């Protein structure tokens, strides 16, 4: 039955794109322009740099400095702090990509990689403060949303860590193999290019399909759209208190498009998506609760 439903959905999608081919083409051009002007400039350099940080052993150095904090709060080794910092500063899906890179390089165990994914894959300050803040008309609102987002992510990591064995998580695999800088740079640029192409593909596909469906079905509710594609939901929000809470919830959840991007960068790392999705749901709920408490002070 599930296979029949999937086949019918795929057929319906094909017919939608065929009957709306001119609109789909124009929407694709718009989405690609968005990727070229916003996504690629923000993500590509950071992805190259993050790959170099991991492959050249900088994560191990940072790990020694961050180990006390990461171990006490999140029951992780210090190397996981690299994924947390990059995930908080770089935006979706850089945190997940760093976790996967640390796991593939043998610098963290599978259990720790799974746990880090609970709270290290987040929206970045550039998107929240600039794009979402400008939507609400105040940079201070974007800054508050970013603070809420980070706080909810850290609480999520703390709560999930209470269920886990610290002994199982803090054991970091040592890697004695050194990578020459030239090799690391080539691999980093090639890998970042491939990943950015995947990310832009997911963004383009989801935006085109969602906008076509919205035009034909009247499905324009921001929460429904944002549940699938984050940006589509954010731009349809208003500027009232409820919209502020909804924006926080959507940023915490991330959207199905982001989760597909995450699944793409995790491929081959052995990290499961199911626990990650539960964590993102909790992240969204915590973000909404914090936003509801903070909204009267700023709106």
Buried (B, 14 or more C-beta within 10 A) or exposed (E): EEEEEEEEEEEEBEEBBEEBEEBBEEBBEBBBEBBEEBBBEBBBEBBBBBBBBBBBBBBBBBBEEBBEEBBEEBBBBBBBBBBBBBBBBBBBBBBBBBBBBBBBBEBBBBBBBBBBBBBBBBBBBBBBBBBBBEBBEBEEBBBBBBBBBBBBBBBBBBBBBEEBEEEEBBEBBEBEEEBEEEEBBEBBBEBBBEBBEBBBBBBBBBBBBBBBBBEEEEEEEBEBBBBBBBBBBBEBBEEEBBBBBBBBBBBBBBBBBBBBBBBBBBEEBEBEBEBBBEBBBBBBBBBBBBBBEBBEEBB
